[in-house]
Amino acid sequence: MLPLMVFVVAGGGLLGLAYQAYPDQVKTAFGWKDDYAGAGSGSVRIVIRPGQVGGDVADTLAAAGVTKTRQAFFGLLLRTRPEPKLMPGTYRLAGHQSAAHALAQLEDPKNRIIASVAIPEGSTVAQILQLTSENTGVPLADLKAAARDRTALGVPKAAPNLEGWLFPATYDFQPGTTAPRMLAAMTKRMRQSLDAQHVAPADRLRVLTLAGLVQKEGNGTDDAKVARVFLNRIAKKIPLQSDATVSYGAGGTTVLPTEREYAQKNGYNTYRKAGLPIGPISNPGDVAIKAALHPAAGKWLYFVTVNLATGETVFSTTGAQHEKAAAQFRAWLAKHPSYNN
């Protein structure tokens, strides 16, 4: 061990050279350590994602406050034989613990916890896949590949894609659950919802298409009235003219589509296409599905949400009434431009 006197009399440059040659001795001499001692305390949740290597895990542990430094854990991995095998998953660990204790906890299957994914109503497939990847560690590419094979998930060939078939709910997945199994759980839950509301298999796509539209355009309170407006317009051969379908078909997310998006020709643009869009534009929950099956009684042909913050919606039977309500919405939007971003 180098004498403390060497460091006391040495200049900064010599100290740096000494640290490079004898890092542990230098740290000990100055009372600094790169590792905590003991089992730590509290609870910290970390995720090891598929494909990550030891350095990535070391970064994650240090950033979360589980270990004191990256080097404490990474150096331990390099010294340990046989080489530790760290499994992807979500772990609950103590904070401020030694690297050795952290490694022991990561190697103990009891510390791997169930990954929970909460899907809001009205989410799109793209949003659901992203949420699922972030919360489970399953690569987004794997989820996208599973979503493309929709018939393997029990979705009819007539459906243009998986949209509308993933039920919005909270799902708990055990470590190691594959992407196809995760999506299969969501499609199974949607079929259960449809069965509970007595939707025949032949009617599922049509019901989900209307329900997905109601989910996006409704407010949860007036959904049955929204469904009635769309059905009344279809009966009178009036285009639905839903901005939500235009935005979805163009791959956009804004409240008001652009002029260019309004002009696009695709199966979702209900300004240019008669009737319902070619498929759902969101994944609806039970309330929207019920509204699609049991629309309110009424002769409304128009509706507009006049306050996006509260969801207040005005329903009209004539064009003049609707234009007045639309002007009310434009005035509100002018005062709240952030809602059009």
C-alpha positions in Angstrom: 0.0 0.0 0.0 1.4 3.4 -0.9 2.1 5.6 2.1 -0.3 8.5 2.8 2.7 10.8 2.8 3.1 10.2 -1.0 -0.3 11.8 -1.6 0.1 14.6 0.9 3.3 15.9 -0.7 2.5 15.0 -4.3 1.1 17.6 -6.7 -2.1 17.2 -8.6 -0.4 15.6 -11.6 1.4 13.0 -9.5 -1.9 12.3 -7.6 -3.6 11.5 -10.9 -0.8 9.2 -11.9 -0.9 7.4 -8.6 -4.7 7.0 -8.9 -4.3 5.4 -12.3 -1.8 2.9 -10.9 -3.3 2.3 -7.5 -7.0 3.4 -7.6 -8.1 1.3 -4.6 -5.2 2.5 -2.4 -5.8 6.1 -3.3 -9.5 5.9 -2.6 -8.8 4.2 0.7 -6.2 6.7 1.7 -8.7 9.6 1.2 -11.6 7.7 2.8 -13.6 7.4 -0.5 -15.3 4.3 -1.7 -17.2 3.6 -4.9 -19.5 1.1 -3.3 -22.2 1.1 -0.6 -22.0 -1.4 2.2 -24.7 -3.8 3.2 -28.2 -4.7 1.9 -29.5 -1.1 1.6 -33.0 0.1 2.4 -36.2 1.2 0.7 -37.5 0.0 -2.6 -36.5 0.8 -6.2 -38.0 -0.6 -9.4 -35.6 -1.1 -12.3 -36.0 -2.8 -15.7 -33.5 -4.9 -17.5 -34.4 -4.9 -21.2 -33.7 -7.7 -23.7 -30.3 -7.3 -25.3 -28.8 -5.2 -22.6 -25.2 -6.1 -21.5 -23.5 -5.7 -18.1 -22.5 -2.1 -18.7 -26.1 -1.2 -19.4 -27.3 -2.8 -16.2 -24.6 -1.1 -14.2 -25.7 2.3 -15.7 -29.3 1.5 -14.7 -28.5 0.5 -11.1 -26.3 3.6 -10.5 -28.8 6.0 -12.1 -31.6 4.5 -9.9 -29.5 4.8 -6.7 -29.3 1.1 -6.1 -25.5 1.1 -6.3 -23.2 4.0 -5.6 -21.4 4.0 -8.9 -21.5 2.3 -12.2 -18.0 0.9 -11.7 -18.9 -0.8 -8.4 -21.3 -3.2 -10.2 -19.6 -3.4 -13.5 -16.2 -4.2 -11.9 -17.9 -6.9 -9.9 -19.3 -8.5 -13.0 -15.9 -8.5 -14.7 -14.4 -10.3 -11.7 -17.1 -12.8 -11.1 -16.7 -16.3 -12.5 -18.7 -18.0 -13.9 -20.0 -14.9 -15.7 -23.4 -13.9 -14.2 -26.4 -14.2 -16.4 -28.9 -11.3 -15.9 -32.4 -12.0 -17.1 -34.5 -9.3 -18.7 -37.5 -8.2 -16.6 -38.6 -5.8 -13.9 -37.0 -6.0 -10.5 -37.8 -4.5 -7.1 -34.5 -3.9 -5.3 -33.3 -2.0 -2.2 -31.6 1.4 -2.6 -28.1 2.2 -1.5 -26.9 -1.4 -1.4 -23.5 -3.0 -2.1 -22.8 -4.2 -5.7 -22.4 -7.7 -4.4 -25.9 -7.6 -2.7 -27.4 -6.1 -5.9 -26.0 -8.9 -8.0 -27.4 -11.5 -5.6 -30.8 -9.8 -5.7 -30.8 -9.8 -9.5 -29.9 -13.5 -9.7 -32.8 -14.4 -7.3 -36.0 -15.0 -9.4 -38.1 -13.9 -6.4 -37.1 -10.3 -7.0 -38.5 -10.3 -10.6 -41.9 -8.7 -10.5 -44.9 -8.8 -12.7 -45.0 -6.1 -15.4 -48.2 -4.1 -15.4 -49.5 -2.4 -18.5 -52.4 0.1 -18.2 -54.1 0.9 -21.5 -56.4 3.9 -21.6 -59.6 3.8 -23.6 -59.3 5.2 -27.1 -55.6 4.3 -27.4 -54.4 3.3 -30.9 -52.5 0.1 -31.6 -49.3 2.2 -32.0 -49.7 3.7 -28.6 -50.5 0.4 -27.0 -47.4 -1.3 -28.5 -45.3 1.6 -27.2 -46.8 1.4 -23.7 -46.4 -2.4 -23.6 -42.7 -2.2 -24.6 -41.9 0.5 -22.1 -43.6 -1.3 -19.2 -42.4 -4.9 -19.9 -39.1 -4.5 -21.6 -40.2 -6.5 -24.7 -38.7 -5.0 -27.8 -41.1 -2.8 -29.8 -40.1 -4.6 -33.0 -41.3 -7.9 -31.5 -44.7 -6.4 -30.6 -45.0 -4.8 -34.1 -44.2 -8.2 -35.7 -46.9 -9.9 -33.6 -49.4 -7.2 -34.4 -49.0 -7.8 -38.1 -50.0 -11.4 -37.8 -53.5 -10.5 -36.7 -55.2 -13.6 -37.8 -53.0 -15.6 -35.4 -54.6 -13.4 -32.7 -58.1 -14.3 -33.6 -58.8 -11.2 -35.7 -60.8 -11.8 -38.9 -59.2 -11.4 -42.2 -61.7 -8.7 -43.2 -60.2 -6.4 -40.6 -57.6 -4.1 -42.2 -55.3 -4.3 -39.1 -55.3 -5.0 -35.4 -56.9 -1.6 -34.6 -59.9 -1.9 -32.4 -59.2 -5.5 -31.2 -57.0 -4.7 -28.2 -59.2 -4.1 -25.1 -58.2 -1.2 -23.0 -57.5 -2.5 -19.5 -54.7 -3.2 -17.0 -52.7 -6.3 -17.8 -50.2 -8.1 -15.6 -47.6 -10.1 -17.4 -45.2 -12.6 -15.8 -41.5 -12.3 -16.8 -40.8 -14.0 -20.0 -44.2 -13.5 -21.6 -43.8 -13.2 -25.3 -45.1 -10.4 -27.5 -47.7 -12.7 -29.2 -49.0 -13.9 -25.9 -49.3 -10.3 -24.6 -51.4 -9.3 -27.6 -53.4 -12.5 -27.5 -54.4 -11.6 -23.9 -55.7 -8.2 -25.1 -57.6 -9.6 -28.1 -59.1 -12.4 -25.9 -60.3 -9.7 -23.5 -61.9 -7.8 -26.3 -63.8 -10.9 -27.5 -65.0 -11.5 -24.0 -66.4 -8.0 -23.9 -68.1 -8.4 -27.2 -69.5 -11.8 -26.1 -70.8 -10.3 -22.8 -72.7 -7.7 -24.9 -74.0 -10.4 -27.2 -72.2 -9.3 -30.3 -72.3 -12.1 -32.9 -68.9 -12.9 -34.5 -70.1 -11.7 -37.9 -71.0 -8.3 -36.4 -67.8 -7.7 -34.4 -65.9 -5.7 -37.0 -68.8 -3.4 -37.7 -69.5 -2.8 -34.0 -65.9 -2.2 -33.2 -65.6 0.2 -36.1 -68.5 2.3 -34.9 -67.4 2.0 -31.2 -63.9 3.0 -32.0 -65.2 6.1 -33.7 -67.6 6.9 -30.8 -64.7 6.4 -28.4 -62.7 9.1 -30.1 -65.5 11.5 -30.8 -67.5 11.0 -27.6 -67.0 12.2 -24.0 -68.1 9.1 -22.1 -71.4 10.8 -21.1 -73.0 11.5 -24.5 -71.6 8.4 -26.3 -75.0 7.0 -27.1 -76.0 10.3 -28.7 -72.8 10.4 -30.7 -73.5 6.9 -32.0 -77.0 8.0 -33.0 -75.7 10.9 -35.0 -73.5 8.6 -37.1 -76.2 6.1 -37.7 -78.7 8.9 -38.7 -76.2 10.2 -41.2 -75.5 6.8 -42.6 -79.3 6.2 -43.0 -79.6 9.5 -44.9 -76.5 8.8 -46.9 -74.8 11.9 -45.5 -71.0 11.5 -45.1 -70.0 11.2 -41.5 -67.4 14.0 -41.8 -65.4 12.9 -38.7 -62.2 14.8 -38.2 -61.0 11.9 -36.0 -61.1 9.5 -39.0 -59.3 12.0 -41.2 -56.5 12.4 -38.7 -56.2 8.7 -38.2 -56.1 7.9 -41.9 -53.4 10.5 -42.4 -51.4 9.2 -39.5 -51.9 12.5 -37.6 -52.8 13.2 -34.0 -54.1 16.8 -34.0 -57.6 17.9 -33.1 -58.1 19.6 -36.5 -56.6 18.0 -39.6 -54.8 20.1 -42.2 -56.4 20.9 -45.6 -54.0 18.5 -47.2 -55.2 15.7 -44.8 -58.9 16.5 -45.5 -58.1 16.0 -49.2 -56.4 12.6 -48.9 -58.1 9.6 -50.4 -58.1 6.6 -48.1 -60.5 4.3 -46.4 -60.7 6.4 -43.3 -61.5 9.8 -44.7 -65.2 10.1 -44.0 -65.4 13.4 -45.8 -64.7 11.6 -49.0 -65.9 8.1 -48.2 -69.6 7.2 -47.5 -70.5 5.3 -44.4 -68.2 4.0 -41.7 -64.4 4.0 -42.2 -62.9 0.7 -43.3 -62.0 -0.3 -39.7 -61.8 1.0 -36.2 -59.7 4.1 -35.5 -59.1 3.3 -31.8 -59.5 0.6 -29.3 -62.9 1.2 -27.5 -63.9 0.2 -24.0 -67.2 -1.2 -22.7 -69.0 2.2 -22.6 -68.4 3.0 -26.2 -69.2 -0.5 -27.3 -72.5 -0.3 -25.5 -73.3 3.0 -27.1 -72.7 1.5 -30.5 -75.1 -1.3 -29.7 -77.7 0.8 -28.0 -77.7 4.4 -29.5 -79.9 7.0 -28.0 -83.2 7.9 -29.7 -83.1 11.2 -31.5 -82.9 12.9 -34.9 -79.6 14.7 -34.5 -77.4 14.9 -37.6 -74.6 17.0 -36.2 -72.5 17.4 -33.0 -69.5 19.3 -32.0 -67.4 19.4 -28.8 -67.4 23.1 -27.9 -65.0 22.7 -24.9 -62.2 20.2 -25.2 -61.2 20.6 -21.6 -64.7 19.6 -20.2 -65.9 17.5 -23.2 -69.1 19.7 -23.4 -70.8 18.7 -26.7 -73.7 20.4 -28.6 -76.0 18.2 -30.7 -78.0 19.7 -33.6 -80.7 18.7 -36.1 -80.1 21.4 -38.7 -77.1 22.9 -40.4 -77.8 26.3 -39.1 -77.8 25.1 -35.5 -74.6 23.2 -36.1 -72.8 26.2 -37.6 -73.6 28.2 -34.5 -72.2 25.5 -32.3 -69.1 25.2 -34.6 -68.5 28.9 -34.2 -68.6 28.5 -30.5 -66.0 25.8 -30.7 -63.7 27.9 -33.0 -63.9 30.7 -30.5 -63.0 28.4 -27.7 -60.1 26.9 -29.7 -58.8 30.4 -30.5 -58.4 31.0 -26.8 -56.8 27.6 -26.2 -54.4 27.0 -29.2 -52.4 24.3 -27.3 -55.3 21.9 -27.9 -54.6 21.9 -31.7 -51.0 20.7 -31.3 
